[in-house]
């Protein structure tokens, strides 16, 4: 009989704890995925702060759950697909991965076009707002587009400083635009 009372007490206590947790849970949980490590500035400096502010401004009714590269949702080539399928509410990915998914937006990857990330990002966003990126993002509600500083050629032991330095090198490129 004592065992039964003990089990019933534990179950009653567990039910109360679970009920209390549900009562305080957010009404909305936004799931955000990205392909970067959890220590990356995008998560630490932006996403975590944004999620905290969003929760504070909504009195805890909205919570942001972040899934980084170390999670099952962190694969770089699946970011857009996860949003399209409703698995994630938002995602950060790369235009060039997988290749050819956003052909019009790849214009921003052209060599020597972008010198600084801020002006390149502003240009890409303006192209999107003006409808000049065609149907690249027709399945999404785009919250932002950005690019990085002008690309460099990275090699293991052969510095590339001129076109002549490219002779005989085999290179991997992020997109057909860069390959061309």
Buried (B, 14 or more C-beta within 10 A) or exposed (E): EEEEEEEEEEEEEEEEEEEEEEEEEBEEEBBBBBBBEBEBEBBEEEBBEEBEEBBEEEEEEBBBEBBBBEEEBBBBEBBBBBBEEEBBBBBBBBBBBBBEBBBBBBBBBBEEBBEEEEEBBBBBBEBBEEEEBEEBBEEEEEEEBBBEEBBEBEEEEEEBEEEEEEEEEEEEBBBEBBEE
